[in-house]
Amino acid sequence: MSASRIIRRAVLKLSGEVLGTDGGPLDEGALLFFAGEIAAARYQGLELAVVPGGGNVARGSALPHLPAYAGHSIGMLSTLINAVALREALAAQGVPCSVQSAVPCAGIAGPVDVWSGRRALDEGQVLILAGGTGSPFVTTDTAAVIRALALGAGIVAKGSKVDGIYDSDPNTNAGAVRLERVSHRDYLSRGLKVMDAAAVSIAFEHRLPLVVFKADQAGAFVDAINGKAGSRIE
């Protein structure tokens, strides 16, 4: 996909870790910052769905003392906590939004519904999609790709603390090289790790472009969508 192609609808996979600090899992400043980034993208005409991660609250893989199914269920519920907090931050900035969850919670979020979700996006609402896929052993990366395909989005942007895709782990290899662009096939064959392989495989099958970018920099989300920041998988 050419970086110059106009993207009208996108899915933002927002890692939960960027919403918390050492002082707590839900940092007020972080929530307001990301609400502002989402609002800025919307005001530029982007129709936007957000799939939050839950790692700031609880990560299933970090709960080895529990059965795996229980750990993953807790992780899915953590994404719903983030969705509620993000909804309030967006509402404070006057951004209309709605929350749907693959783990429905009466009075807080209704079930994921593609048709009403598409209608919400058509009406200019930000659609927050919590609960991952609703199934254990599946990452929110994969949920973001599946939701993007169902909603007719043109790209999935993964915003985290990482500024792109590297040929090896930059935390352990000072000589790691950042890759500006890589094909889905090469990403999978090289065993790269920034996005879940299942998510990239599904995106490859449907020719859906992905971009990985550092989320905590002002304007980075819009720049990533426009091919001016992050690393692309396409």
Beta strands, then each sheet from edge to edge (+ up, - down):
strand 1: 9-14
strand 2: 47-52
strand 3: 97-101
strand 4: 110-111
strand 5: 126-130
strand 6: 155-160
strand 7: 165-166
strand 8: 178-179
strand 9: 181-182
strand 10: 210-214
strand 11: 231-233
sheet 1: 4+ 3+ 5+ 2+ 1+ 6+ 10+ 11- 9-
sheet 2: 7+ 8-
end
